[in-house]
Amino acid sequence: MALPRCRPMPMLPLLPGLVGDIPPSWWSAAQAHAAQLASPGPAPVPAPSTSEVVRTTIMPRMGWKLSGSEILKVPLAKLSVRMATSIQLDDVATRRADLHEDYERAAQGLPPRAVVRREDLPAAAAATLGAIRDTLARLWQKHGHGGAAAEAHAAAAPSPRQHHFWDCAVAKAVVAQINAHNPGPSPISQAQLWLVQAPPGFQQCVWDVVVMAALAATEHGRVRLRGMTRAAAALGIQTAAAAAPEAAVAGAAEAEPDLDEIPPTQLTPPQPGVNPVELACARAVADFWSRLMQFAQLGVPHKGWDGVDATHPILAVVNGEMLCAMPQAMELEA
């Protein structure tokens, strides 16, 4: 379907609306200058119209300075749709570049670009930051890391991304499956997984698929574990409400809204005697291999897979068909 064409709008009739924002002294000087341009000479001339002042004096001097440069400017008369779009998205592009840099530094184990201290923030921002850190500490305990270790870790809790996609038991279970088929001398690194850098023994085309399946499976396990945690917490609240309604109502009033939205169908508490972390690890590993097997069923791609032979780890090409390796036995942490 063809996109509708944008109807061009004349700018000159709209510019007089800016006159009210111009200081009177500047406006008088602009009128005098426009009068000199219209009829230079000693004889007095009538004051030019507003549209004439705008066209001859104001428009050539209006424009935008590009961020980060005092030299590059975009005059209003030469503004194009492409330039305007670039100016509008400049902050977005800068923010995106900063986030990419933060992600790369985290993947390589480097410290953040800048550490924001709570004492350097306004009171409201400091309170918000404190609440976020307290919430992360509680999440850390809910993920099966309670006790003295959680209290010692609360002072320097990792970022949610670092925890969920590398440090958590769910992520480690998925990474262990990759390492079980890794022909290299050392386990895969966080940078190789997060930055999609193929380790020795892997073709880049295969590693692209493995990384996407691993990260998606880790997220699947995180959602499942979060759902079981929330379901167990909700069940505890209901039990407490039956025993002490007033205390349960007071606790619910003080509870913070959960920003991690989980579909109601996934809010299923684990069966009695089942470790939710182990169950989430098993589901993540199953999801990881399911994605790889489904990709193998699509057949060998036409381009970029010439270097994949029958001995390639995880995904191999045998007699023109793609085969997927088998899962390894899981070794869960105590």
Phi, psi and chi 1 to 4 in degrees:
 res  aa     phi    psi   chi1   chi2   chi3   chi4
   1 MET       -  127.2 -178.0  179.4   64.4      -
   2 ALA   -71.8  141.0      -      -      -      -
   3 LEU   -76.2  142.0  -64.2  175.3      -      -
   4 PRO   -66.5  142.0   24.5  -33.1      -      -
   5 ARG   -74.9  141.5  -68.9 -173.2  175.4 -178.2
   6 CYS   -77.8  127.4  -63.8      -      -      -
   7 ARG   -76.7  121.6 -177.2  171.5   57.4   88.3
   8 PRO   -64.0  140.3   22.8  -32.6      -      -
   9 MET  -113.1  132.3  -61.7 -179.7   59.4      -
  10 PRO   -67.1  129.4   23.9  -32.1      -      -
  11 MET   -85.4  -30.9  -65.7  -63.2  -61.4      -
  12 LEU   -60.1  -43.0 -170.1   58.1      -      -
  13 PRO   -65.7  -21.2  -22.3   33.9      -      -
  14 LEU   -85.6  -23.5  -59.2  177.6      -      -
  15 LEU   -67.3  -33.6  -70.4  176.1      -      -
  16 PRO   -57.1  -19.7  -27.9   35.6      -      -
  17 GLY   -66.1  -15.1      -      -      -      -
  18 LEU   -83.8   -8.6  -59.8  174.5      -      -
  19 VAL   -61.5  -37.0  173.8      -      -      -
  20 GLY   -63.8  -19.7      -      -      -      -
  21 ASP   -91.7   -2.3  -62.0  -30.3      -      -
  22 ILE   -94.5  134.0  -60.8  175.7      -      -
  23 PRO   -58.2  143.3  -23.1   33.1      -      -
  24 PRO   -57.6  -39.8  -23.7   32.9      -      -
  25 SER   -64.7  -38.5   58.3      -      -      -
  26 TRP   -68.5  -37.1 -160.4   95.3      -      -
  27 TRP   -66.7  -41.0  174.1 -112.5      -      -
  28 SER   -63.0  -42.0  -59.9      -      -      -
  29 ALA   -64.3  -37.9      -      -      -      -
  30 ALA   -66.6  -38.6      -      -      -      -
  31 GLN   -64.0  -43.7  -76.0 -176.2  -42.5      -
  32 ALA   -63.8  -40.5      -      -      -      -
  33 HIS   -66.9  -39.3 -179.0   71.2      -      -
  34 ALA   -65.2  -35.6      -      -      -      -
  35 ALA   -65.1  -39.8      -      -      -      -
  36 GLN   -65.1  -37.8  -66.5  179.5   -0.3      -
  37 LEU   -67.9  -34.6  -66.9  178.2      -      -
  38 ALA   -71.2  -39.9      -      -      -      -
  39 SER  -150.0   81.9  179.2      -      -      -
  40 PRO   -66.0  143.0   24.5  -32.0      -      -
  41 GLY   143.8  173.0      -      -      -      -
  42 PRO   -74.0  -22.5   25.1  -32.7      -      -
  43 ALA   -72.6  134.9      -      -      -      -
  44 PRO   -66.7  147.4   24.5  -32.6      -      -
  45 VAL  -125.1  154.8  -65.7      -      -      -
  46 PRO   -66.9  152.1   23.3  -33.8      -      -
  47 ALA   -62.6  135.6      -      -      -      -
  48 PRO   -71.0  162.7   25.8  -33.4      -      -
  49 SER   -73.3  165.1   62.3      -      -      -
  50 THR   -61.7  -43.7  -60.1      -      -      -
  51 SER   -62.2  -35.1   59.7      -      -      -
  52 GLU   -68.6  -42.1 -177.5   68.6   15.2      -
  53 VAL   -62.1  -42.6  173.9      -      -      -
  54 VAL   -62.6  -44.0  170.4      -      -      -
  55 ARG   -70.8  -42.6 -175.9 -179.8   64.3   82.6
  56 THR   -90.7  -25.4   60.3      -      -      -
  57 THR  -117.7  -45.9  -53.4      -      -      -
  58 ILE   -81.1  -48.1  -62.3  179.4      -      -
  59 MET   -57.4  -44.5  -80.5 -168.7   61.6      -
  60 PRO   -63.9  -17.4  -22.9   34.4      -      -
  61 ARG  -105.1    1.8  -69.9  163.9  173.5   78.8
  62 MET   -98.7  147.1  -67.9 -174.7   64.9      -
  63 GLY   170.0 -162.8      -      -      -      -
  64 TRP  -130.6  142.0  -70.0  -95.2      -      -
  65 LYS   -94.3  129.8  -70.1 -177.0  179.1  179.7
  66 LEU   -71.4  138.1  -60.0 -175.7      -      -
  67 SER   -62.6  140.1   60.3      -      -      -
  68 GLY    83.8    3.3      -      -      -      -
  69 SER  -146.5  136.0  175.0      -      -      -
  70 GLU   -97.6   -3.9  -65.6  -65.9  -26.2      -
  71 ILE  -101.1  -46.1  -57.9  176.5      -      -
  72 LEU   -73.2  121.3  -62.4  177.5      -      -
  73 LYS  -133.3  152.5  -59.1  178.2 -178.2  179.8
  74 VAL  -118.0  104.3 -179.9      -      -      -
  75 PRO   -64.9  149.3  -17.2   30.0      -      -
  76 LEU   -61.3  -38.0  177.3   61.4      -      -
  77 ALA   -66.7  -23.1      -      -      -      -
  78 LYS  -108.1   11.5  -63.2 -177.4  178.7 -179.8
  79 LEU   -70.2  130.6 -178.8   66.4      -      -
  80 SER  -115.2  169.4   63.0      -      -      -
  81 VAL   -61.9  -39.2  174.8      -      -      -
  82 ARG   -65.1  -43.0 -178.6  177.0 -179.4 -179.7
  83 MET   -65.2  -42.5  -68.7 -179.9 -179.6      -
  84 ALA   -63.9  -40.9      -      -      -      -
  85 THR   -62.9  -42.2  -56.9      -      -      -
  86 SER   -63.3  -39.8  176.6      -      -      -
  87 ILE   -66.5  -41.8  -66.4  173.3      -      -
  88 GLN   -65.3  -36.3  -76.3 -173.9  -39.8      -
  89 LEU   -93.6    7.0  -61.3 -178.8      -      -
  90 ASP   -63.2  -44.8 -177.9   67.5      -      -
  91 ASP   -64.5  -37.4  -67.0  -20.2      -      -
  92 VAL   -65.0  -43.3  177.1      -      -      -
  93 ALA   -64.8  -39.7      -      -      -      -
  94 THR   -64.3  -43.9  -57.6      -      -      -
  95 ARG   -63.3  -41.6  176.8   60.3  176.4  161.7
  96 ARG   -63.7  -40.6 -175.2 -173.5  -63.0  114.5
  97 ALA   -63.9  -39.0      -      -      -      -
  98 ASP   -64.2  -41.3  -67.9  -19.0      -      -
  99 LEU   -65.9  -38.5  -67.0  175.5      -      -
 100 HIS   -63.3  -40.9  -73.3  172.8      -      -
 101 GLU   -65.7  -41.4 -177.9  179.9   -6.1      -
 102 ASP   -61.1  -40.9  -67.0  -19.7      -      -
 103 TYR   -65.4  -43.9  178.1   79.6      -      -
 104 GLU   -65.2  -39.4  -68.0  178.3    2.2      -
 105 ARG   -67.0  -38.6  -65.7 -179.4   67.6   89.2
 106 ALA   -65.8  -39.5      -      -      -      -
 107 ALA   -65.1  -32.7      -      -      -      -
 108 GLN   -90.9    2.2  -63.0  169.7   -1.8      -
 109 GLY    75.3   19.9      -      -      -      -
 110 LEU   -88.7  155.0  -60.3  176.1      -      -
 111 PRO   -69.4  158.8   24.1  -33.3      -      -
 112 PRO   -61.3  163.1  -18.3   29.5      -      -
 113 ARG   -62.3  -39.4  -68.9  178.3  -68.4  112.4
 114 ALA  -150.6  139.9      -      -      -      -
 115 VAL  -102.7  120.6  177.7      -      -      -
 116 VAL   -88.3  120.0  179.0      -      -      -
 117 ARG   -90.5  143.9  -59.4 -175.9  -55.7  171.0
 118 ARG   -63.5  -34.7 -173.7 -176.8  -59.5 -173.5
 119 GLU   -71.4  -15.6   53.2  -91.2   21.3      -
 120 ASP   -89.1   -2.9  -64.6  -24.1      -      -
 121 LEU  -101.1  157.5  -63.1  174.9      -      -
 122 PRO   -59.9  164.4  -20.2   30.0      -      -
 123 ALA   -59.5  -44.4      -      -      -      -
 124 ALA   -65.0  -43.5      -      -      -      -
 125 ALA   -67.2  -37.6      -      -      -      -
 126 ALA   -64.3  -39.7      -      -      -      -
 127 ALA   -65.3  -40.8      -      -      -      -
 128 THR   -63.4  -44.3  -57.1      -      -      -
 129 LEU   -61.9  -40.5  180.0   60.3      -      -
 130 GLY   -63.4  -39.7      -      -      -      -
 131 ALA   -65.2  -39.2      -      -      -      -
 132 ILE   -63.6  -44.6  -67.3  175.0      -      -
 133 ARG   -65.0  -38.3  -70.6  176.5  175.6  172.4
 134 ASP   -64.6  -39.1  -65.1  -19.7      -      -
 135 THR   -64.2  -42.0  -58.3      -      -      -
 136 LEU   -62.8  -38.1  -68.3  178.1      -      -
 137 ALA   -64.1  -39.8      -      -      -      -
 138 ARG   -67.6  -40.4  -70.5 -164.1  -60.3  -89.6
 139 LEU   -61.4  -38.6  -69.0  177.2      -      -
 140 TRP   -60.9  -41.3  178.5  -98.9      -      -
 141 GLN   -68.5  -37.8  -64.0  177.3    2.6      -
 142 LYS   -68.1  -23.0  -70.4 -179.4 -179.7  179.6
 143 HIS   -83.0   15.6  -85.0  -92.1      -      -
 144 GLY    92.2   17.2      -      -      -      -
 145 HIS  -115.3   42.8  -55.2  -77.0      -      -
 146 GLY   -79.6 -172.4      -      -      -      -
 147 GLY    84.9 -159.0      -      -      -      -
 148 ALA   -63.9  -32.6      -      -      -      -
 149 ALA   -63.6  -37.9      -      -      -      -
 150 ALA   -68.1  -38.9      -      -      -      -
 151 GLU   -66.0  -39.0  -64.6  177.7    0.6      -
 152 ALA   -69.9  -28.8      -      -      -      -
 153 HIS   -84.9  -18.2 -175.1   81.4      -      -
 154 ALA   -61.7  -29.8      -      -      -      -
 155 ALA   -69.3  -26.4      -      -      -      -
 156 ALA  -137.2   55.8      -      -      -      -
 157 ALA   -66.7  139.1      -      -      -      -
 158 PRO   -70.3  165.6   28.3  -35.1      -      -
 159 SER   -66.8  153.8   65.8      -      -      -
 160 PRO   -55.9  -39.2  -25.4   34.1      -      -
 161 ARG   -64.6  -44.1  177.6  172.5   57.1 -163.8
 162 GLN   -61.7  -41.0  175.5   70.8   26.4      -
 163 HIS   -71.0  -51.8  173.9   72.6      -      -
 164 HIS   -68.7  -32.6  -66.6  -48.3      -      -
 165 PHE  -109.5   10.4  -68.4   96.7      -      -
 166 TRP  -153.0  -50.2 -172.2 -105.5      -      -
 167 ASP   -83.8  -25.9  -65.4  -22.7      -      -
 168 CYS   -68.9  154.5 -176.1      -      -      -
 169 ALA   -61.6  -31.8      -      -      -      -
 170 VAL   -64.8  -46.7  176.3      -      -      -
 171 ALA   -64.9  -39.5      -      -      -      -
 172 LYS   -64.7  -33.6  -70.5 -178.6  178.0  180.0
 173 ALA   -65.8  -39.7      -      -      -      -
 174 VAL   -69.8  -43.0  175.6      -      -      -
 175 VAL   -63.4  -35.3  171.7      -      -      -
 176 ALA   -62.9  -33.9      -      -      -      -
 177 GLN   -65.4  -37.9  -66.8  -68.8  -47.2      -
 178 ILE   -68.6  -43.8  -58.8  176.6      -      -
 179 ASN   -64.2  -28.7  -74.0  -33.8      -      -
 180 ALA   -65.3  -24.4      -      -      -      -
 181 HIS  -108.7    8.1  -64.6  -88.4      -      -
 182 ASN   -79.5  119.2 -177.9   15.8      -      -
 183 PRO   -79.7   -8.4   29.3  -33.4      -      -
 184 GLY   -73.6  167.0      -      -      -      -
 185 PRO   -75.0  -18.5   27.7  -33.7      -      -
 186 SER  -131.6  156.3   58.3      -      -      -
 187 PRO   -62.6  160.9  -18.9   31.1      -      -
 188 ILE   -68.0  151.1   65.2  170.3      -      -
 189 SER   -97.8  166.0   65.6      -      -      -
 190 GLN   -63.2  -38.7 -177.9  176.3  -13.9      -
 191 ALA   -65.3  -37.9      -      -      -      -
 192 GLN   -65.1  -34.0  -71.1  171.5  -22.8      -
 193 LEU   -79.2  -50.5 -178.6   66.1      -      -
 194 TRP   -72.5  -34.8  -75.1   18.1      -      -
 195 LEU   -98.9    8.5  -59.2 -179.1      -      -
 196 VAL    54.4   49.4 -158.3      -      -      -
 197 GLN  -102.4  112.5  -61.7  172.7  -13.3      -
 198 ALA   -63.6  126.1      -      -      -      -
 199 PRO   -74.7  168.6   24.9  -30.6      -      -
 200 PRO   -58.5  135.6  -24.1   33.2      -      -
 201 GLY    96.7   -9.0      -      -      -      -
 202 PHE  -113.4  135.9  -79.9   88.8      -      -
 203 GLN   -76.0  145.7  -67.2  -71.4  -30.8      -
 204 GLN   -62.4  -36.2 -176.2   62.9   50.4      -
 205 CYS   -63.3  -39.5   56.3      -      -      -
 206 VAL   -71.1  -40.6  175.6      -      -      -
 207 TRP   -63.9  -34.4 -171.2 -114.8      -      -
 208 ASP   -57.2  -45.6  -67.3  -15.7      -      -
 209 VAL   -68.3  -41.8 -179.7      -      -      -
 210 VAL   -62.6  -43.5  171.5      -      -      -
 211 VAL   -64.8  -45.8  168.0      -      -      -
 212 MET   -61.3  -40.6  -72.2 -170.4  -67.5      -
 213 ALA   -67.7  -38.4      -      -      -      -
 214 ALA   -67.0  -46.3      -      -      -      -
 215 LEU   -67.3  -39.9  -64.8  179.3      -      -
 216 ALA   -65.7  -39.3      -      -      -      -
 217 ALA   -67.9  -38.0      -      -      -      -
 218 THR   -62.8  -42.0  -56.6      -      -      -
 219 GLU   -64.9  -37.7  172.8   66.5    6.0      -
 220 HIS   -61.8  -45.5  175.2   77.1      -      -
 221 GLY   -65.1  -37.5      -      -      -      -
 222 ARG   -62.8  -44.4 -178.1 -163.3   71.7   82.4
 223 VAL   -63.8  -41.8  171.2      -      -      -
 224 ARG   -64.3  -44.7  -70.2  -67.5 -178.7  176.0
 225 LEU   -64.1  -41.4  179.6   57.6      -      -
 226 ARG   -63.6  -39.9 -174.5   76.5  176.7  115.1
 227 GLY   -64.0  -43.0      -      -      -      -
 228 MET   -65.6  -37.1  -70.8 -175.3  -70.8      -
 229 THR   -65.4  -44.9  -57.3      -      -      -
 230 ARG   -67.1  -37.9  -71.4 -176.0   57.7 -165.5
 231 ALA   -65.3  -42.1      -      -      -      -
 232 ALA   -64.5  -39.7      -      -      -      -
 233 ALA   -65.3  -41.0      -      -      -      -
 234 ALA   -64.7  -38.9      -      -      -      -
 235 LEU   -64.2  -37.5 -176.4   61.2      -      -
 236 GLY   -65.9  -38.5      -      -      -      -
 237 ILE   -64.7  -40.6  -67.4  176.4      -      -
 238 GLN   -65.5  -39.7  -66.6  174.9    1.3      -
 239 THR   -64.6  -42.2  -56.1      -      -      -
 240 ALA   -65.7  -35.3      -      -      -      -
 241 ALA   -65.7  -35.4      -      -      -      -
 242 ALA   -69.3  -32.4      -      -      -      -
 243 ALA   -85.0  -40.6      -      -      -      -
 244 ALA  -143.3   85.2      -      -      -      -
 245 PRO   -56.8  -40.8  -20.4   31.9      -      -
 246 GLU   -66.0  -42.4  -63.8 -179.8   -0.7      -
 247 ALA   -66.8  -37.2      -      -      -      -
 248 ALA   -67.0  -40.5      -      -      -      -
 249 VAL   -64.4  -40.9  171.1      -      -      -
 250 ALA   -64.4  -40.7      -      -      -      -
 251 GLY   -67.0  -38.3      -      -      -      -
 252 ALA   -67.4  -32.9      -      -      -      -
 253 ALA   -67.8  -32.7      -      -      -      -
 254 GLU   -86.7  -10.6  -64.2  176.4   -1.6      -
 255 ALA   -68.8  141.6      -      -      -      -
 256 GLU   -84.0  149.3  -61.2  178.0   -2.3      -
 257 PRO   -65.2  140.5   22.6  -32.7      -      -
 258 ASP   -84.6  120.8 -162.0  -25.9      -      -
 259 LEU   -83.9  -12.5  -59.5 -179.6      -      -
 260 ASP   -93.4   97.5 -165.4   -4.2      -      -
 261 GLU   -79.0  124.2  -62.8 -179.0   -0.2      -
 262 ILE  -119.1  132.5  -53.7  -64.6      -      -
 263 PRO   -56.3  144.3  -24.2   33.3      -      -
 264 PRO   -58.9  -29.8  -22.5   32.4      -      -
 265 THR   -67.1  -17.4   55.9      -      -      -
 266 GLN   -96.9   -1.9  -62.7  179.0    2.2      -
 267 LEU   -86.3   68.5  -66.0  179.2      -      -
 268 THR  -117.8  116.5  -55.5      -      -      -
 269 PRO   -68.7  149.9   25.3  -32.7      -      -
 270 PRO   -68.7  159.0   25.4  -33.2      -      -
 271 GLN   -66.7  153.5  -62.9  -63.7  -34.3      -
 272 PRO   -56.6  134.0  -24.5   33.9      -      -
 273 GLY    88.5   -4.5      -      -      -      -
 274 VAL   -98.6  128.6  176.8      -      -      -
 275 ASN   -76.4  118.9 -171.1  -40.3      -      -
 276 PRO   -63.1  -32.6   20.9  -31.4      -      -
 277 VAL   -66.4  -44.6  176.7      -      -      -
 278 GLU   -63.8  -39.0  -65.6 -178.5   -1.4      -
 279 LEU   -65.4  -41.5 -177.8   57.3      -      -
 280 ALA   -65.3  -37.8      -      -      -      -
 281 CYS   -62.3  -44.3  -69.1      -      -      -
 282 ALA   -63.7  -40.5      -      -      -      -
 283 ARG   -67.6  -37.4  -72.9  177.9  170.5  175.6
 284 ALA   -66.6  -43.0      -      -      -      -
 285 VAL   -64.0  -42.5  169.4      -      -      -
 286 ALA   -62.7  -40.0      -      -      -      -
 287 ASP   -66.2  -38.2 -175.0   79.6      -      -
 288 PHE   -59.8  -50.6  170.7   68.3      -      -
 289 TRP   -72.4  -30.4  -72.9  107.9      -      -
 290 SER   -63.2  -41.2  174.2      -      -      -
 291 ARG   -65.4  -41.4  -67.0  174.9 -175.7  -86.0
 292 LEU   -66.8  -41.0  -68.0  176.6      -      -
 293 MET   -66.3  -38.2  -68.5  177.9 -179.1      -
 294 GLN   -64.8  -37.5  -68.4  178.9   28.0      -
 295 PHE   -66.4  -40.0 -179.9   83.0      -      -
 296 ALA   -63.6  -32.0      -      -      -      -
 297 GLN   -68.5  -18.1  -67.8  175.8   -2.8      -
 298 LEU   -73.9  -15.2  -61.2  176.2      -      -
 299 GLY    95.8  176.6      -      -      -      -
 300 VAL   -79.5  126.6 -178.0      -      -      -
 301 PRO   -59.2  154.3  -23.7   33.8      -      -
 302 HIS   -74.3  -29.2  -64.0  -69.1      -      -
 303 LYS  -126.7  145.6  -63.9 -178.8  179.4  180.0
 304 GLY    87.3   -1.7      -      -      -      -
 305 TRP  -113.5   21.0  -73.3   67.1      -      -
 306 ASP   -67.3  -30.2  -62.0  -23.9      -      -
 307 GLY   -84.0    0.2      -      -      -      -
 308 VAL   -91.2  118.6 -178.6      -      -      -
 309 ASP  -114.4 -167.3   54.7   16.6      -      -
 310 ALA   -72.6  -15.9      -      -      -      -
 311 THR   -97.6    2.7   62.9      -      -      -
 312 HIS   -69.5  139.0 -164.6  -78.3      -      -
 313 PRO   -71.2  148.7   23.8  -32.2      -      -
 314 ILE    68.6  -62.0  -60.7 -175.3      -      -
 315 LEU  -119.2  123.3  -67.4  176.0      -      -
 316 ALA  -130.4  157.1      -      -      -      -
 317 VAL  -113.8  116.7  176.4      -      -      -
 318 VAL  -125.0  116.9 -179.1      -      -      -
 319 ASN    53.6   42.4  -62.0  -33.1      -      -
 320 GLY    79.3    3.6      -      -      -      -
 321 GLU  -117.5  146.7  -64.1 -176.9   -0.8      -
 322 MET   -93.0  131.4 -175.7  179.5  -61.5      -
 323 LEU  -118.6  144.3  -59.9 -179.4      -      -
 324 CYS  -107.6  139.8  179.8      -      -      -
 325 ALA   -67.8  170.2      -      -      -      -
 326 MET   -97.8  149.6  -60.3  -59.6  -64.9      -
 327 PRO   -64.5  154.1  -18.5   29.9      -      -
 328 GLN  -100.4  158.4  -62.8  -65.5  -49.9      -
 329 ALA   -62.3  139.0      -      -      -      -
 330 MET   -84.3  139.1  -66.6  176.5   56.4      -
 331 GLU  -119.1  100.1  -63.8 -177.7    1.7      -
 332 LEU   -86.4  148.6  -60.9  176.7      -      -
 333 GLU   -74.3  148.5  -63.2 -178.9   -7.9      -
 334 ALA   -70.5      -      -      -      -      -
